[in-house]
Amino acid sequence: MAENTDIQPGKPCPICAKPAVQQFRPFCSKRCADVDLHRWLSGSYVIPAAPDEDEDDDQRPPPPEER
Ligand SMILES: [Zn+2]
C-alpha cells in the first residue's frame, strides 16, 4: 500500500511508535521531531536493511561462476 500523504491522527510516531500528537504530528512530541530532524541534518537517515557497500564497482573482482 502506498504511503498516505495525508497524515491522520492516531498514526504512530515514526521515532518511538507512540501515538502521534496532532501538535507535533507525525511525531508524538517535540523531542521525537527533533530526533528526526537531527537524523536528516546529520545525514544518517538511512533505511535499515539497505546495504550501502557497493561503491567500489570498478574494484570488484570478476563475479563467481554461476551454476
Ligand atoms: Zn515519539
N, CA, C, O and the ligand as a Tripos MOL2 file, in Angstrom:
@<TRIPOS>MOLECULE
protein
  269   267    68     0     0
PROTEIN
NO_CHARGES

@<TRIPOS>ATOM
      1 N           0.8540   -1.2060    0.0000 N.3       1 MET1
      2 CA          0.0000    0.0000    0.0000 C.3       1 MET1
      3 C           0.8830    1.2480    0.0000 C.2       1 MET1
      4 O           1.9210    1.2780    0.6610 O.2       1 MET1
      5 N           0.4790    2.2490   -0.7240 N.am      2 ALA2
      6 CA          1.2970    3.4530   -0.8270 C.3       2 ALA2
      7 C           1.2150    4.2830    0.4570 C.2       2 ALA2
      8 O           0.2570    4.2020    1.2240 O.2       2 ALA2
      9 N           2.2520    5.0730    0.6480 N.am      3 GLU3
     10 CA          2.2770    5.9320    1.8350 C.3       3 GLU3
     11 C           1.1850    6.9880    1.7160 C.2       3 GLU3
     12 O           1.0360    7.6420    0.6840 O.2       3 GLU3
     13 N           0.4500    7.1330    2.7660 N.am      4 ASN4
     14 CA         -0.6190    8.1220    2.7500 C.3       4 ASN4
     15 C          -0.0440    9.4940    3.0680 C.2       4 ASN4
     16 O           0.4770    9.7170    4.1600 O.2       4 ASN4
     17 N          -0.1400   10.4040    2.1200 N.am      5 THR5
     18 CA          0.4520   11.7220    2.3430 C.3       5 THR5
     19 C          -0.3670   12.5310    3.3370 C.2       5 THR5
     20 O           0.1480   13.4410    3.9860 O.2       5 THR5
     21 N          -1.6110   12.2010    3.4470 N.am      6 ASP6
     22 CA         -2.4580   12.8990    4.4110 C.3       6 ASP6
     23 C          -2.3340   12.2050    5.7570 C.2       6 ASP6
     24 O          -3.0140   11.2170    6.0360 O.2       6 ASP6
     25 N          -1.4540   12.7430    6.5780 N.am      7 ILE7
     26 CA         -1.2020   12.1090    7.8670 C.3       7 ILE7
     27 C          -2.4020   12.2780    8.7840 C.2       7 ILE7
     28 O          -2.8820   13.3850    9.0270 O.2       7 ILE7
     29 N          -2.8510   11.1780    9.2670 N.am      8 GLN8
     30 CA         -4.0440   11.2380   10.0970 C.3       8 GLN8
     31 C          -3.6770   11.0650   11.5630 C.2       8 GLN8
     32 O          -2.7020   10.3870   11.8890 O.2       8 GLN8
     33 N          -4.4440   11.6660   12.4270 N.am      9 PRO9
     34 CA         -4.2000   11.4900   13.8550 C.3       9 PRO9
     35 C          -4.3470   10.0320   14.2320 C.2       9 PRO9
     36 O          -5.2250    9.3280   13.7340 O.2       9 PRO9
     37 N          -3.4780    9.5940   15.1160 N.am     10 GLY10
     38 CA         -3.5260    8.2050   15.5000 C.3      10 GLY10
     39 C          -2.4390    7.3970   14.8420 C.2      10 GLY10
     40 O          -2.1720    6.2610   15.2330 O.2      10 GLY10
     41 N          -1.8030    7.9900   13.8290 N.am     11 LYS11
     42 CA         -0.6760    7.2930   13.2140 C.3      11 LYS11
     43 C           0.4840    7.3000   14.1900 C.2      11 LYS11
     44 O           0.8050    8.3340   14.7760 O.2      11 LYS11
     45 N           1.1060    6.1580   14.3630 N.am     12 PRO12
     46 CA          2.1710    6.0830   15.3710 C.3      12 PRO12
     47 C           3.3840    6.9190   15.0090 C.2      12 PRO12
     48 O           3.7060    7.1250   13.8390 O.2      12 PRO12
     49 N           4.0310    7.3850   16.0350 N.am     13 CYS13
     50 CA          5.2490    8.1730   15.8630 C.3      13 CYS13
     51 C           6.3180    7.3160   15.1940 C.2      13 CYS13
     52 O           6.5680    6.1990   15.6460 O.2      13 CYS13
     53 N           6.9530    7.8020   14.1350 N.am     14 PRO14
     54 CA          7.9680    7.0160   13.4390 C.3      14 PRO14
     55 C           9.2320    6.8270   14.2630 C.2      14 PRO14
     56 O          10.0700    5.9840   13.9430 O.2      14 PRO14
     57 N           9.3640    7.6020   15.3080 N.am     15 ILE15
     58 CA         10.5680    7.5110   16.1320 C.3      15 ILE15
     59 C          10.4020    6.4740   17.2240 C.2      15 ILE15
     60 O          11.2500    5.5960   17.3820 O.2      15 ILE15
     61 N           9.3320    6.5680   17.9700 N.am     16 CYS16
     62 CA          9.1780    5.6860   19.1160 C.3      16 CYS16
     63 C           7.8920    4.8730   19.0540 C.2      16 CYS16
     64 O           7.6170    4.0700   19.9450 O.2      16 CYS16
     65 N           7.1000    5.0820   17.9970 N.am     17 ALA17
     66 CA          5.9050    4.2760   17.7500 C.3      17 ALA17
     67 C           4.7800    4.5510   18.7470 C.2      17 ALA17
     68 O           3.8120    3.7940   18.8220 O.2      17 ALA17
     69 N           4.9100    5.6170   19.4950 N.am     18 LYS18
     70 CA          3.7880    6.0110   20.3390 C.3      18 LYS18
     71 C           2.7540    6.7390   19.4920 C.2      18 LYS18
     72 O           3.0750    7.2250   18.4070 O.2      18 LYS18
     73 N           1.5420    6.8190   19.9640 N.am     19 PRO19
     74 CA          0.5220    7.5610   19.2110 C.3      19 PRO19
     75 C           0.9490    9.0080   19.0080 C.2      19 PRO19
     76 O           1.3960    9.6730   19.9420 O.2      19 PRO19
     77 N           0.8050    9.4830   17.7790 N.am     20 ALA20
     78 CA          1.2430   10.8320   17.4690 C.3      20 ALA20
     79 C           0.2800   11.8600   18.0490 C.2      20 ALA20
     80 O          -0.9210   11.6280   18.1870 O.2      20 ALA20
     81 N           0.8680   13.0050   18.3810 N.am     21 VAL21
     82 CA          0.0580   14.1160   18.8610 C.3      21 VAL21
     83 C          -0.1230   15.0990   17.7190 C.2      21 VAL21
     84 O           0.8240   15.4090   16.9960 O.2      21 VAL21
     85 N          -1.3300   15.5790   17.5650 N.am     22 GLN22
     86 CA         -1.6220   16.4330   16.4150 C.3      22 GLN22
     87 C          -0.6870   17.6380   16.3660 C.2      22 GLN22
     88 O          -0.2950   18.0870   15.2890 O.2      22 GLN22
     89 N          -0.3410   18.1450   17.5160 N.am     23 GLN23
     90 CA          0.5160   19.3340   17.5580 C.3      23 GLN23
     91 C           1.8950   19.0560   16.9720 C.2      23 GLN23
     92 O           2.5270   19.9420   16.3960 O.2      23 GLN23
     93 N           2.3470   17.8300   17.1230 N.am     24 PHE24
     94 CA          3.7030   17.5040   16.6790 C.3      24 PHE24
     95 C           3.7130   16.4360   15.5970 C.2      24 PHE24
     96 O           4.7650   15.8950   15.2570 O.2      24 PHE24
     97 N           2.5390   16.1350   15.0590 N.am     25 ARG25
     98 CA          2.4880   15.0470   14.1040 C.3      25 ARG25
     99 C           3.4560   15.2720   12.9490 C.2      25 ARG25
    100 O           3.7100   16.4140   12.5660 O.2      25 ARG25
    101 N           3.9950   14.1970   12.3950 N.am     26 PRO26
    102 CA          3.6010   12.8210   12.7190 C.3      26 PRO26
    103 C           4.2790   12.2670   13.9590 C.2      26 PRO26
    104 O           4.2890   11.0570   14.1840 O.2      26 PRO26
    105 N           4.8390   13.1500   14.7540 N.am     27 PHE27
    106 CA          5.5550   12.6630   15.9330 C.3      27 PHE27
    107 C           4.6910   12.7780   17.1690 C.2      27 PHE27
    108 O           3.6240   13.3910   17.1450 O.2      27 PHE27
    109 N           5.1690   12.1750   18.2580 N.am     28 CYS28
    110 CA          4.3780   12.1850   19.4820 C.3      28 CYS28
    111 C           4.7840   13.3560   20.3580 C.2      28 CYS28
    112 O           4.0630   13.7170   21.2880 O.2      28 CYS28
    113 N           5.9300   13.9510   20.0690 N.am     29 SER29
    114 CA          6.4110   15.0370   20.9230 C.3      29 SER29
    115 C           7.4710   15.8220   20.1680 C.2      29 SER29
    116 O           7.9660   15.3830   19.1290 O.2      29 SER29
    117 N           7.8080   16.9720   20.6950 N.am     30 LYS30
    118 CA          8.8350   17.7730   20.0390 C.3      30 LYS30
    119 C          10.1760   17.0690   20.0790 C.2      30 LYS30
    120 O          11.0040   17.2270   19.1830 O.2      30 LYS30
    121 N          10.3760   16.2960   21.1210 N.am     31 ARG31
    122 CA         11.6330   15.5740   21.2410 C.3      31 ARG31
    123 C          11.8270   14.6240   20.0660 C.2      31 ARG31
    124 O          12.9070   14.5530   19.4790 O.2      31 ARG31
    125 N          10.7690   13.8980   19.7330 N.am     32 CYS32
    126 CA         10.8800   12.9590   18.6190 C.3      32 CYS32
    127 C          11.0290   13.7170   17.3020 C.2      32 CYS32
    128 O          11.7450   13.2720   16.4050 O.2      32 CYS32
    129 N          10.3640   14.8460   17.1840 N.am     33 ALA33
    130 CA         10.5220   15.6520   15.9810 C.3      33 ALA33
    131 C          11.9700   16.1140   15.8570 C.2      33 ALA33
    132 O          12.5250   16.1400   14.7590 O.2      33 ALA33
    133 N          12.5770   16.4760   16.9810 N.am     34 ASP34
    134 CA         13.9780   16.8890   16.9550 C.3      34 ASP34
    135 C          14.8780   15.7240   16.5700 C.2      34 ASP34
    136 O          15.8410   15.8900   15.8210 O.2      34 ASP34
    137 N          14.5620   14.5620   17.0830 N.am     35 VAL35
    138 CA         15.3620   13.3800   16.7550 C.3      35 VAL35
    139 C          15.3500   13.1480   15.2590 C.2      35 VAL35
    140 O          16.3820   12.8800   14.6440 O.2      35 VAL35
    141 N          14.1580   13.2550   14.6820 N.am     36 ASP36
    142 CA         14.0500   13.0370   13.2380 C.3      36 ASP36
    143 C          14.8070   14.1210   12.4800 C.2      36 ASP36
    144 O          15.4870   13.8440   11.4930 O.2      36 ASP36
    145 N          14.6810   15.3380   12.9470 N.am     37 LEU37
    146 CA         15.3630   16.4460   12.2810 C.3      37 LEU37
    147 C          16.8730   16.2540   12.3150 C.2      37 LEU37
    148 O          17.5620   16.4720   11.3190 O.2      37 LEU37
    149 N          17.3740   15.8470   13.4680 N.am     38 HIS38
    150 CA         18.8160   15.6560   13.5920 C.3      38 HIS38
    151 C          19.2970   14.5190   12.7170 C.2      38 HIS38
    152 O          20.4150   14.5410   12.2010 O.2      38 HIS38
    153 N          18.4500   13.5360   12.5590 N.am     39 ARG39
    154 CA         18.8420   12.4360   11.6730 C.3      39 ARG39
    155 C          19.0270   12.9410   10.2560 C.2      39 ARG39
    156 O          19.9710   12.5650    9.5610 O.2      39 ARG39
    157 N          18.1170   13.7910    9.8450 N.am     40 TRP40
    158 CA         18.2300   14.3460    8.4910 C.3      40 TRP40
    159 C          19.4740   15.2050    8.3770 C.2      40 TRP40
    160 O          20.2330   15.0950    7.4150 O.2      40 TRP40
    161 N          19.6780   16.0680    9.3750 N.am     41 LEU41
    162 CA         20.7880   17.0070    9.2940 C.3      41 LEU41
    163 C          22.1240   16.2900    9.3410 C.2      41 LEU41
    164 O          23.0930   16.7180    8.7140 O.2      41 LEU41
    165 N          22.1680   15.2170   10.0750 N.am     42 SER42
    166 CA         23.4370   14.5020   10.2030 C.3      42 SER42
    167 C          23.6560   13.5600    9.0390 C.2      42 SER42
    168 O          24.7230   12.9580    8.9130 O.2      42 SER42
    169 N          22.6630   13.4300    8.1970 N.am     43 GLY43
    170 CA         22.8270   12.5980    7.0100 C.3      43 GLY43
    171 C          22.8230   11.1250    7.3110 C.2      43 GLY43
    172 O          23.2590   10.3130    6.4950 O.2      43 GLY43
    173 N          22.3300   10.7750    8.4830 N.am     44 SER44
    174 CA         22.3300    9.3630    8.8410 C.3      44 SER44
    175 C          20.9340    8.7750    8.7370 C.2      44 SER44
    176 O          20.6360    7.7290    9.3140 O.2      44 SER44
    177 N          20.1030    9.4540    8.0040 N.am     45 TYR45
    178 CA         18.7280    8.9590    7.8600 C.3      45 TYR45
    179 C          18.7050    7.9050    6.7630 C.2      45 TYR45
    180 O          18.3470    8.1820    5.6180 O.2      45 TYR45
    181 N          19.0870    6.7170    7.1300 N.am     46 VAL46
    182 CA         19.1670    5.6450    6.1420 C.3      46 VAL46
    183 C          18.0970    4.6120    6.4220 C.2      46 VAL46
    184 O          17.6520    4.4330    7.5560 O.2      46 VAL46
    185 N          17.7080    3.9530    5.3860 N.am     47 ILE47
    186 CA         16.7100    2.9070    5.5390 C.3      47 ILE47
    187 C          17.3940    1.6390    6.0410 C.2      47 ILE47
    188 O          18.3630    1.1740    5.4420 O.2      47 ILE47
    189 N          16.9010    1.0940    7.1140 N.am     48 PRO48
    190 CA         17.5020   -0.1360    7.6350 C.3      48 PRO48
    191 C          17.4500   -1.2510    6.5930 C.2      48 PRO48
    192 O          16.5550   -1.2980    5.7490 O.2      48 PRO48
    193 N          18.4190   -2.1310    6.6750 N.am     49 ALA49
    194 CA         18.4840   -3.2940    5.7920 C.3      49 ALA49
    195 C          18.7360   -2.8800    4.3510 C.2      49 ALA49
    196 O          18.3740   -3.6030    3.4230 O.2      49 ALA49
    197 N          19.3560   -1.7170    4.1580 N.am     50 ALA50
    198 CA         19.7170   -1.2980    2.8130 C.3      50 ALA50
    199 C          21.2410   -1.2770    2.7130 C.2      50 ALA50
    200 O          21.8760   -0.3120    3.1370 O.2      50 ALA50
    201 N          21.8180   -2.3170    2.1660 N.am     51 PRO51
    202 CA         23.2870   -2.3850    2.0790 C.3      51 PRO51
    203 C          23.8370   -1.2420    1.2610 C.2      51 PRO51
    204 O          23.3310   -0.9300    0.1830 O.2      51 PRO51
    205 N          24.8760   -0.6220    1.7820 N.am     52 ASP52
    206 CA         25.4280    0.5520    1.1190 C.3      52 ASP52
    207 C          26.9310    0.3880    0.9710 C.2      52 ASP52
    208 O          27.6880    1.3180    1.2500 O.2      52 ASP52
    209 N          27.3660   -0.7810    0.5350 N.am     53 GLU53
    210 CA         28.7990   -1.0320    0.4180 C.3      53 GLU53
    211 C          29.1770   -1.4500   -0.9900 C.2      53 GLU53
    212 O          30.2050   -2.0920   -1.2020 O.2      53 GLU53
    213 N          28.3540   -1.0880   -1.9350 N.am     54 ASP54
    214 CA         28.6560   -1.4360   -3.3220 C.3      54 ASP54
    215 C          29.1940   -0.2220   -4.0630 C.2      54 ASP54
    216 O          28.7960    0.0530   -5.1950 O.2      54 ASP54
    217 N          30.0930    0.4940   -3.4230 N.am     55 GLU55
    218 CA         30.5970    1.7110   -4.0410 C.3      55 GLU55
    219 C          31.7710    1.4270   -4.9690 C.2      55 GLU55
    220 O          32.0090    2.1560   -5.9320 O.2      55 GLU55
    221 N          32.4970    0.3620   -4.6650 N.am     56 ASP56
    222 CA         33.7000    0.0800   -5.4390 C.3      56 ASP56
    223 C          33.3910   -0.8290   -6.6240 C.2      56 ASP56
    224 O          33.9030   -1.9450   -6.7140 O.2      56 ASP56
    225 N          32.5800   -0.3560   -7.4990 N.am     57 ASP57
    226 CA         32.2160   -1.1930   -8.6420 C.3      57 ASP57
    227 C          33.4190   -1.4570   -9.5390 C.2      57 ASP57
    228 O          33.5390   -2.5280  -10.1340 O.2      57 ASP57
    229 N          34.3130   -0.4640   -9.6290 N.am     58 ASP58
    230 CA         35.4520   -0.6290  -10.5230 C.3      58 ASP58
    231 C          36.4610   -1.6190   -9.9590 C.2      58 ASP58
    232 O          37.1930   -2.2780  -10.6970 O.2      58 ASP58
    233 N          36.4810   -1.7060   -8.6300 N.am     59 GLN59
    234 CA         37.4860   -2.5520   -7.9830 C.3      59 GLN59
    235 C          36.9780   -3.9680   -7.7780 C.2      59 GLN59
    236 O          37.6560   -4.8050   -7.1820 O.2      59 GLN59
    237 N          35.8190   -4.2180   -8.2630 N.am     60 ARG60
    238 CA         35.2410   -5.5260   -7.9970 C.3      60 ARG60
    239 C          35.9780   -6.6420   -8.7450 C.2      60 ARG60
    240 O          36.3380   -6.4830   -9.9120 O.2      60 ARG60
    241 N          36.1900   -7.7330   -8.0850 N.am     61 PRO61
    242 CA         36.7210   -8.9010   -8.7830 C.3      61 PRO61
    243 C          35.6570   -9.4710   -9.6960 C.2      61 PRO61
    244 O          34.4740   -9.1810   -9.5200 O.2      61 PRO61
    245 N          36.0480  -10.2660  -10.6540 N.am     62 PRO62
    246 CA         35.0670  -10.8630  -11.5560 C.3      62 PRO62
    247 C          34.0590  -11.6780  -10.7480 C.2      62 PRO62
    248 O          34.4060  -12.2980   -9.7430 O.2      62 PRO62
    249 N          32.8300  -11.6670  -11.1950 N.am     63 PRO63
    250 CA         31.8000  -12.4190  -10.4640 C.3      63 PRO63
    251 C          32.0960  -13.9080  -10.5010 C.2      63 PRO63
    252 O          32.6280  -14.4230  -11.4850 O.2      63 PRO63
    253 N          31.7530  -14.5810   -9.4380 N.am     64 PRO64
    254 CA         31.9680  -16.0440   -9.4170 C.3      64 PRO64
    255 C          31.1150  -16.7340  -10.4670 C.2      64 PRO64
    256 O          30.0400  -16.2630  -10.8380 O.2      64 PRO64
    257 N          31.6120  -17.8330  -10.9210 N.am     65 GLU65
    258 CA         30.8660  -18.5700  -11.9400 C.3      65 GLU65
    259 C          29.5440  -19.0510  -11.4000 C.2      65 GLU65
    260 O          29.4650  -19.6350  -10.3190 O.2      65 GLU65
    261 N          28.5280  -18.8010  -12.1580 N.am     66 GLU66
    262 CA         27.2180  -19.2640  -11.7050 C.3      66 GLU66
    263 C          26.9270  -20.6370  -12.2730 C.2      66 GLU66
    264 O          27.3860  -21.0180  -13.3500 O.2      66 GLU66
    265 N          26.1520  -21.3470  -11.5030 N.am     67 ARG67
    266 CA         25.8380  -22.6990  -11.9320 C.3      67 ARG67
    267 C          24.7220  -22.7110  -12.9500 C.2      67 ARG67
    268 O          24.3270  -23.7780  -13.4220 O.2      67 ARG67
    269 ZN          7.7800    9.6590   19.5790 Zn       68 ZN68
@<TRIPOS>BOND
     1     1     2 1
     2     2     3 1
     3     3     4 2
     4     3     5 am
     5     5     6 1
     6     6     7 1
     7     7     8 2
     8     7     9 am
     9     9    10 1
    10    10    11 1
    11    11    12 2
    12    11    13 am
    13    13    14 1
    14    14    15 1
    15    15    16 2
    16    15    17 am
    17    17    18 1
    18    18    19 1
    19    19    20 2
    20    19    21 am
    21    21    22 1
    22    22    23 1
    23    23    24 2
    24    23    25 am
    25    25    26 1
    26    26    27 1
    27    27    28 2
    28    27    29 am
    29    29    30 1
    30    30    31 1
    31    31    32 2
    32    31    33 am
    33    33    34 1
    34    34    35 1
    35    35    36 2
    36    35    37 am
    37    37    38 1
    38    38    39 1
    39    39    40 2
    40    39    41 am
    41    41    42 1
    42    42    43 1
    43    43    44 2
    44    43    45 am
    45    45    46 1
    46    46    47 1
    47    47    48 2
    48    47    49 am
    49    49    50 1
    50    50    51 1
    51    51    52 2
    52    51    53 am
    53    53    54 1
    54    54    55 1
    55    55    56 2
    56    55    57 am
    57    57    58 1
    58    58    59 1
    59    59    60 2
    60    59    61 am
    61    61    62 1
    62    62    63 1
    63    63    64 2
    64    63    65 am
    65    65    66 1
    66    66    67 1
    67    67    68 2
    68    67    69 am
    69    69    70 1
    70    70    71 1
    71    71    72 2
    72    71    73 am
    73    73    74 1
    74    74    75 1
    75    75    76 2
    76    75    77 am
    77    77    78 1
    78    78    79 1
    79    79    80 2
    80    79    81 am
    81    81    82 1
    82    82    83 1
    83    83    84 2
    84    83    85 am
    85    85    86 1
    86    86    87 1
    87    87    88 2
    88    87    89 am
    89    89    90 1
    90    90    91 1
    91    91    92 2
    92    91    93 am
    93    93    94 1
    94    94    95 1
    95    95    96 2
    96    95    97 am
    97    97    98 1
    98    98    99 1
    99    99   100 2
   100    99   101 am
   101   101   102 1
   102   102   103 1
   103   103   104 2
   104   103   105 am
   105   105   106 1
   106   106   107 1
   107   107   108 2
   108   107   109 am
   109   109   110 1
   110   110   111 1
   111   111   112 2
   112   111   113 am
   113   113   114 1
   114   114   115 1
   115   115   116 2
   116   115   117 am
   117   117   118 1
   118   118   119 1
   119   119   120 2
   120   119   121 am
   121   121   122 1
   122   122   123 1
   123   123   124 2
   124   123   125 am
   125   125   126 1
   126   126   127 1
   127   127   128 2
   128   127   129 am
   129   129   130 1
   130   130   131 1
   131   131   132 2
   132   131   133 am
   133   133   134 1
   134   134   135 1
   135   135   136 2
   136   135   137 am
   137   137   138 1
   138   138   139 1
   139   139   140 2
   140   139   141 am
   141   141   142 1
   142   142   143 1
   143   143   144 2
   144   143   145 am
   145   145   146 1
   146   146   147 1
   147   147   148 2
   148   147   149 am
   149   149   150 1
   150   150   151 1
   151   151   152 2
   152   151   153 am
   153   153   154 1
   154   154   155 1
   155   155   156 2
   156   155   157 am
   157   157   158 1
   158   158   159 1
   159   159   160 2
   160   159   161 am
   161   161   162 1
   162   162   163 1
   163   163   164 2
   164   163   165 am
   165   165   166 1
   166   166   167 1
   167   167   168 2
   168   167   169 am
   169   169   170 1
   170   170   171 1
   171   171   172 2
   172   171   173 am
   173   173   174 1
   174   174   175 1
   175   175   176 2
   176   175   177 am
   177   177   178 1
   178   178   179 1
   179   179   180 2
   180   179   181 am
   181   181   182 1
   182   182   183 1
   183   183   184 2
   184   183   185 am
   185   185   186 1
   186   186   187 1
   187   187   188 2
   188   187   189 am
   189   189   190 1
   190   190   191 1
   191   191   192 2
   192   191   193 am
   193   193   194 1
   194   194   195 1
   195   195   196 2
   196   195   197 am
   197   197   198 1
   198   198   199 1
   199   199   200 2
   200   199   201 am
   201   201   202 1
   202   202   203 1
   203   203   204 2
   204   203   205 am
   205   205   206 1
   206   206   207 1
   207   207   208 2
   208   207   209 am
   209   209   210 1
   210   210   211 1
   211   211   212 2
   212   211   213 am
   213   213   214 1
   214   214   215 1
   215   215   216 2
   216   215   217 am
   217   217   218 1
   218   218   219 1
   219   219   220 2
   220   219   221 am
   221   221   222 1
   222   222   223 1
   223   223   224 2
   224   223   225 am
   225   225   226 1
   226   226   227 1
   227   227   228 2
   228   227   229 am
   229   229   230 1
   230   230   231 1
   231   231   232 2
   232   231   233 am
   233   233   234 1
   234   234   235 1
   235   235   236 2
   236   235   237 am
   237   237   238 1
   238   238   239 1
   239   239   240 2
   240   239   241 am
   241   241   242 1
   242   242   243 1
   243   243   244 2
   244   243   245 am
   245   245   246 1
   246   246   247 1
   247   247   248 2
   248   247   249 am
   249   249   250 1
   250   250   251 1
   251   251   252 2
   252   251   253 am
   253   253   254 1
   254   254   255 1
   255   255   256 2
   256   255   257 am
   257   257   258 1
   258   258   259 1
   259   259   260 2
   260   259   261 am
   261   261   262 1
   262   262   263 1
   263   263   264 2
   264   263   265 am
   265   265   266 1
   266   266   267 1
   267   267   268 2
@<TRIPOS>SUBSTRUCTURE
     1 MET1         2 RESIDUE 1 A MET
     2 ALA2         6 RESIDUE 1 A ALA
     3 GLU3        10 RESIDUE 1 A GLU
     4 ASN4        14 RESIDUE 1 A ASN
     5 THR5        18 RESIDUE 1 A THR
     6 ASP6        22 RESIDUE 1 A ASP
     7 ILE7        26 RESIDUE 1 A ILE
     8 GLN8        30 RESIDUE 1 A GLN
     9 PRO9        34 RESIDUE 1 A PRO
    10 GLY10       38 RESIDUE 1 A GLY
    11 LYS11       42 RESIDUE 1 A LYS
    12 PRO12       46 RESIDUE 1 A PRO
    13 CYS13       50 RESIDUE 1 A CYS
    14 PRO14       54 RESIDUE 1 A PRO
    15 ILE15       58 RESIDUE 1 A ILE
    16 CYS16       62 RESIDUE 1 A CYS
    17 ALA17       66 RESIDUE 1 A ALA
    18 LYS18       70 RESIDUE 1 A LYS
    19 PRO19       74 RESIDUE 1 A PRO
    20 ALA20       78 RESIDUE 1 A ALA
    21 VAL21       82 RESIDUE 1 A VAL
    22 GLN22       86 RESIDUE 1 A GLN
    23 GLN23       90 RESIDUE 1 A GLN
    24 PHE24       94 RESIDUE 1 A PHE
    25 ARG25       98 RESIDUE 1 A ARG
    26 PRO26      102 RESIDUE 1 A PRO
    27 PHE27      106 RESIDUE 1 A PHE
    28 CYS28      110 RESIDUE 1 A CYS
    29 SER29      114 RESIDUE 1 A SER
    30 LYS30      118 RESIDUE 1 A LYS
    31 ARG31      122 RESIDUE 1 A ARG
    32 CYS32      126 RESIDUE 1 A CYS
    33 ALA33      130 RESIDUE 1 A ALA
    34 ASP34      134 RESIDUE 1 A ASP
    35 VAL35      138 RESIDUE 1 A VAL
    36 ASP36      142 RESIDUE 1 A ASP
    37 LEU37      146 RESIDUE 1 A LEU
    38 HIS38      150 RESIDUE 1 A HIS
    39 ARG39      154 RESIDUE 1 A ARG
    40 TRP40      158 RESIDUE 1 A TRP
    41 LEU41      162 RESIDUE 1 A LEU
    42 SER42      166 RESIDUE 1 A SER
    43 GLY43      170 RESIDUE 1 A GLY
    44 SER44      174 RESIDUE 1 A SER
    45 TYR45      178 RESIDUE 1 A TYR
    46 VAL46      182 RESIDUE 1 A VAL
    47 ILE47      186 RESIDUE 1 A ILE
    48 PRO48      190 RESIDUE 1 A PRO
    49 ALA49      194 RESIDUE 1 A ALA
    50 ALA50      198 RESIDUE 1 A ALA
    51 PRO51      202 RESIDUE 1 A PRO
    52 ASP52      206 RESIDUE 1 A ASP
    53 GLU53      210 RESIDUE 1 A GLU
    54 ASP54      214 RESIDUE 1 A ASP
    55 GLU55      218 RESIDUE 1 A GLU
    56 ASP56      222 RESIDUE 1 A ASP
    57 ASP57      226 RESIDUE 1 A ASP
    58 ASP58      230 RESIDUE 1 A ASP
    59 GLN59      234 RESIDUE 1 A GLN
    60 ARG60      238 RESIDUE 1 A ARG
    61 PRO61      242 RESIDUE 1 A PRO
    62 PRO62      246 RESIDUE 1 A PRO
    63 PRO63      250 RESIDUE 1 A PRO
    64 PRO64      254 RESIDUE 1 A PRO
    65 GLU65      258 RESIDUE 1 A GLU
    66 GLU66      262 RESIDUE 1 A GLU
    67 ARG67      266 RESIDUE 1 A ARG
    68 ZN68       269 GROUP 0 **** ****
